[in-house]
């Protein structure tokens, strides 16, 4: 392979991430708030509880990812249409899985997530109690 062709292939491979975003304009409510402040507050509160699928560590309210903008537009348009936040969250969980929400429901799958901190706190208290009791006897 010629050096010029190899350089072209390398540049083409590096250009992939730069071309990943679509050229379409953002959805109407991706960066635009609802006209009704009460509905916008409800939508924003819901958006803070939903995780960005791309960023994974940010809520869709804080993320600049294109998919997060689409999710914000979806939440705002559904709130504007009169849907409840619970039904929107349920629809998103059905579509993207439980991971999309920062507040996983308590069920058989997530029970260890909720119970383990309590067990560790009880174990830590029991160990601390034993250590403090041992000091008093000396």
N, C-alpha and C positions, 0 to 999 in steps of 0.2 A: 504494500500500500504506500502510495506517495505521501510525503510529509504534508502537503497541502490538503489532500483528501483526509488524512488522519486528523488534522487540525479542524477541518470542517465538521467531521463526525463528532469530535470532542465538544465543539461549540454547540452543535445541535443537541447533544445530550444535556449540556448545561442549560440550554434555553427551555427545556421542558417545564420546570417549575414556574418560570416567568410567564409561560403561556397557559398555566393551569386555570386561572380565572376566566370566566366567560366574558364576552364582549357585550352582553346584554345589559341594559340599564337595570338598576336595582328595582325591586318591587316597590309599589307605592308607599307602603307603611314601613319599609325597612329602616329609613332614617327620618321619617316624618311622624310626629305625634298625632294622636286623635284629637279632634276638635273639642270633644267633651272632656274636661279635666278629670271628672270622676271615672270615666271609662279608661282614660289613659293611666290613672293611678292603679286601677285594677289590673290592666294589661302589664304595666311595669312591675307590679308586685309578683305577678305570675312569671314574667320573664326572668326575674331574679332567682326563681327556684328551678329554672330549666338550664341544663348544662349544654354548652356548645359541643356539637358532635365533632367538630374539627379541632378546636382548641383544647377541649377536654378538661381544662382547669378553670375555665371562665364561664360565667352565665351568658345566655344569649343577649342579655341587656348590655354586657360589657365587651363582647367580642366584636372584632372588625371583620370576621370571616364572612364570606358571601353567603354561606349556608345559614349562619346565624342571622343575617339580615332577612333572608327568606323566612326563617322561623319567627322573627319579630313581626314581619308583615302578616304572617298567618295568624299569630296570636292577636294582633291588633284588629285585623279584619273580622275575626270571629267574635271578639269581644264587642266590636262595633255592631255586629249583626245580632247580638243579644245572647250568645252562648255563655255558659258559666265557665269559670276558670277550671273547675273540676272536670267538666266534660272535655275541655281542650287538653288538659294534662293527660287524661285517660287516653284520648286519641293519639297524642304524641308518644305515650308509653307503649301503646299497641303498635305503633309504627316503628319506633326506634328502640324499644326495649326499656326496661326499668332504669337503665344506666342514665337515661336522659334527664332524670330528676335528681335533685340534691337531697330529696326527702324520700328515700325508698320505703315502701310499705312494709309493715311487719307481717311476715308470713313464714312458711317453713324454709324458704330459700334464704331469706334475709335475717332469720332469727339469730344466727351466730353473730351477725353484725351488731345487733342490739344487746345481746346477752353477754358477750365477751367482755366489754368494758366493766359491766357490773361485777362479773366474776373476778376480774383483775383487781378492782377496787376492794372487794371483800377480802381477797387473798392478801393484798398489801396491808389492809387494816389488821388482819389476823397476825401477819408477820411483825408489824410494828408493835402491836400489843405484846407479843411474846418478847420482843427486844426490850421494851420499856419495863416489863415485869421482871425480866432478868436483872436489870440494873438496880432495881429497888431492893433486891435480896442481898446484894453484895455489900 
